[in-house]
Amino acid sequence: MKLKKIIHILPSDTIGGVETAAKTSNGIKTEKFFLVLKFLCKPSNKKDPITLFLSAFEIFISSLKIVQNNPDFIIVSLWKSCLASLLIKVLNPKTKIILFLHLPKSMNFLDYFFSKIVGKLAYQVWGDSFTTIKNRTNELGIDKVKERKIISFIRNKLAKNVQPSFQPHFIFWGRFHSQKRIDLALKFFKVVSDQNKNSKFVLIGPDCGKLKSLKELSKKLRLNSKVKFYNSMNMNEIIEYSKESSFFLQLSSDEGLAMSVVESMQLGLIPIVTNVGEINNYCVHKENCLIYENLEVTSKEVFRLINNPDEMINLRNNAAAKWAYSSTYREDLARTLDEII
């Protein structure tokens, strides 16, 4: 049997959850298929006309190269990949498109527009969670008879790692992006730090346009000695920093599965999160997390936990246990593609 050729297309090689998960699948080979990962253009945060033109040109050239590879299937994530898939489909109509969705709602008009078109052409529609599939396919008006699949968005299987600590030590890893509401997280940490001189907050990730303003806010709140910003790290480096933390703090406005929240739970951190996206289906308030309510109420919950070590240990154990038997992204992707073929 001839191996099917599958290409997973992403806009650029950035350090987001979608990209880091996809990298774990690059080079998968079974008796039925092999999969490779392709990035369309170089990463850039610039929005000037020249950069946008060069980016569009790179997408066009990369799409032509993918057509030359004659893939049987292309998996497209994020709207620039959707744009590329339209060109690929025109030039090679036999290529089947799998649309992979990662957020419960479109991020902007272009995301909505191109995802909607590709949703009509797609062979199947995948999502990182039940919430993403349900909400996004409704938003895009995707035909209900089109097959949908949920792919595990767990990048790695991680062992519980956190040291027994009963201090208000917080950590975040992810993109410094407006969606993550790190500004709100800093304001929350300010309330906590005013009541405990030992509090600290470590933030790790790539700048997606918000790092400068977040550092300015930290300075304005007089948190500079307690808040540390770091560039992107690999998972092993993040694990080392997480050892001294008690809580994972992420107060996003929107999420799909929220990969870093899942990773934090596996490590035994207690997530403090907003009840958005798929988080609602795996984070249970006071059982394996704290659901953020407001600055005052949630800060009181933090200090109540710190003063109740047994309850804090129980939440840590419950958080880690939630994902103990889940499959990884790579495992789920390989199984699903084998079934399709």
N, C-alpha and C positions, 0 to 999 in steps of 0.2 A: 504493500500500500504506500502510495506516495505521500510524504509528509505535507500537511497543509502549512502554508506560510502565514503567520499572523504578526502584524505590526501594531504595537501600542503607540499612539501618537500623542505627544504632549507639546505645549507651546515652547517651553524653555526649561533648562536645567536649573530650577530654583530649589530652595529648601522648604517647600511646602509639604503638607501631609500627602497630597496626591502624588507629588513627584517622588518623595522618599518611599512611599509604598510601591509605586510602579518600578522603582529600581530593584526591589527585591525579586521581581518577576523576570527581569531581563535574562534571556538565555534559557528559559524553560524549554525542555525538550522531552517529549513522550513518544510513544509508538505511533501517535496520530498527528502530532504537530510540533513546530518549534516557534518560539516567540522572541521577537526582538523589540527593543524600545528605541524610538526615534524622537529627537527634539527638533522642533521646526526652526528655531532662531536662538540667538544669544540672549541671555537674561539682561534686562535693563529696566531701571525705574524712571528713565527719562521719558518725557511726553512731548518733546519738541518735534516739529514737522519732519526734520531730517531723520531723526531716530525712528519715527513711525513709518516713514517711507522705506528705510532700510529694513525694518522689521517685516513689512509687507512683502518686500522683494525676497527676503530670506524664506518666508513662508511659501512663496510661489515656487522658488527653486527647489526647496525641500520636498514639496508636494510632487513635483515632476520626478525627482529621484525615487520617491516611494512608488510612483506609478511604474517606473522601470523595473522595480523589484517584483512587480506583479503579485501582490499579496492576495490570498484567498479571503482573509478577514482583516479589517482594521478596527481597532478599539480607539475611540476618540474621547478624550477628557478635556473639558474647558473649551471656551468658545472659539479660540483661534484654531484649535484642532478641528472643530466642526467646520469652520470655513475651509480649511485644507481638504477635509473629506469630500466636500462638494466638488472641488476640482478633480480629485482622484476618481470620484464616482462617474463624472462626465467622461473622463479619459479612459476609464476602465470599468464599465458598467457591471462586470461580473463580480467585482470586489464587494463583499458584504460588510456593512457598517454596523458596529456595536456601539451604541451611545452610552457612555458611562457618566452618570450624574453624581455630584458630590455635595450638593447643598440643596436644602428644601425649597429654595426660591432663587430665581435668577439674580445675579449680582448687578446687572445693568441691562440697558436696552440691547446691546450687541449680543450679550450672553443669551438673552431671551430670544432674540430674532433668529440667530443661527442654530441654537439648540432646538427651536421649534421646527425649523425646516428639516434638520437632520433627523429629528424624532419621527417625522413622517416617512423618511426614506430608510430608517434603520431596520436591520434584520431583527435585532433584539435591543432592549433597553435594560441597563444594569444600574444599580445604585449601591451606595455604601451602607445603606440602612433602610429599614421599612419606611421611616418618616420621609427620607429623601425621595424614594420611589413614589410614595403616595402623593405627597404635596407637589412635587415637581412635574410629574406626568399629568396631574390635574391642571396645573398652571399652563403647561405647554399644549394641552389638548391632545395628547398622544392617544391614539386608538386603543381602547381597552382590550382588544383581542391580541394586540402585539405582546409577545412574551416578555416578561420582566423577571429579573433575577437579582437577588441581593448577594453581594460579594463581601466576605469578611474584610474589614479594614484594619485588622491587627497586623502591624508591620513585623513585630517580633514577639516571640514568647519570652517574657521577662520573669525572673525570679524575684520574690519579695526581698527587698534590699535595705529598707529604711532602718536606721538604728533607733533604739528606744529613746525618743526625745519628747519632752512635754513642754516645749517652748513654742512661742508664736513665730516659727521660722517658716517662711513661705518660699515657693519656687514656681516659676512659669517657664515653659519652653514652647515656642511657636513663633509665628510671624508677628512682627511689630506692625500691625495693620489695624485700621479703624474697627474692623469687624470684631476684633478680640477685646475691645473696650478696656485696654490696659490703663487708660486714664482713670476709669472707675476703680480698677483694682488698686491703683496708687492711692486714690482717695480713701478707699477702704483700709488700706494698710496704714495710712496716716492716723486713722481713728485708733487702730490697734497699737501702733507704736507710741502714741501719746500716753498710753496706759501701761506700757511695758518697755523698759529701756533695753531689754535683751532681744527685742524683735528684729528680724531682718528679712529682706526680700531679694531673691536672686532671679533675674530675668535673662533668658537665653534665646537668641533667634536672629533671623535675618531682618534687615530694615526694609519694610515695604511702604516707606513714606512717612512713618510716624515716629521714628526713633528720636529725632531732634526735638520735637515738641514734647515727647514723653520725658526726656532728660530735663527740659526746661520746667515742666510741671513738677518733677521730683525736686528740683532746686527751689522752686517757689514754695513747695510744701515743707521745705527744710528736712528732706529725707536723705540727702546725699550720703551721709555716713552709714545709713542703714540699707540703702538700695544700691544694688550693683547690676549694671547692664553688661552682658557679654555677647560676642558674636556667635554665629551658628556653631554648634558642636555636634560630633557624632554621638550615638546613643551611649557608648561606653563612658564618654566624658560627662554626659548629662547624669548618668547613674551615679558617678562619683560625687557630683554636686548635690544630688538628691538625698544622699545618705544622712546629711545633717538637717534635712527639712522635715517638717511635720505635715504641712498642707500644700496642695497644689491649687493655685489661685488663678482661675480663668473665668471672667465675667462677660463672655461673648454676647453679642446681639443676635447672631445667627450661627448655627452649626449644622453639619451633617452628623456623622458619627462622633467627631471630635477625637481624633487619634491620640493627641497628647494627653487627654483626660484618661483614656483607656490605658495608656502606658503608665501614667502616674498611679492608677489603681493597682496595676500589676506589681508595681514596686512597693506597694503598701502605704502610699501617701493618701491622705484624706482630701479628696477634691472639694473645693468650694466653688460652686458653679451656678450659672444661671440656668433656668429650666427651659432650654431651647433645643430645637431639633430632636435628634435621637437620644440626647442626654436624658430626657424624660423616661425613656424605656429601660435604662440600666442604672441610673443613680437614684437611690431612695434616701430621702432626708432622714438623718440621724440613724440610718442603718449602715450605709457605706459611704456617705458623703454629707455635706451641708449644702442645701439649696439656698442660694443667696436671696434674701428678702429686702433688706436695706442696710445702710451703714451701721445703724445702732443695734438692730436686732441681731444681725449676723455676727458682729464683733462680740456681743455678749455670749453668743453660742460658742465662739472660739475660746473665750476665757472659761466658760463652763466646762468645756471638754478638757482643757489643759489642767483643770483642777479635779478632773475625774479620770485618772490614768486607766482604770479598768475599762471604762466605756470607750476611751480613745483607742486602746489596743483592740477592742472588739470591732470598731469601725475600720481600723487598718486591716484586720484579718478578713473582714467581710468584703472590703474593696478588692483585695488580692484574689480572694476565692471566686469572685464573680467571673473572672476570665480564665480560670485554671484549665478548662477543658475546651477552649475555643480554638478553631483552626486559624491559621495565619492567612494573610492575603495571597501569598504565593501558592499555598496548598489549595485554597478555595478556587483561585483562578484556574489552576491546572485541572482540577476536577470538573469545573464548569465547562471549560473548553473541550475536554475530552467527551463530555456528554453531548455537546452541540455537534461535534464532528461525527 
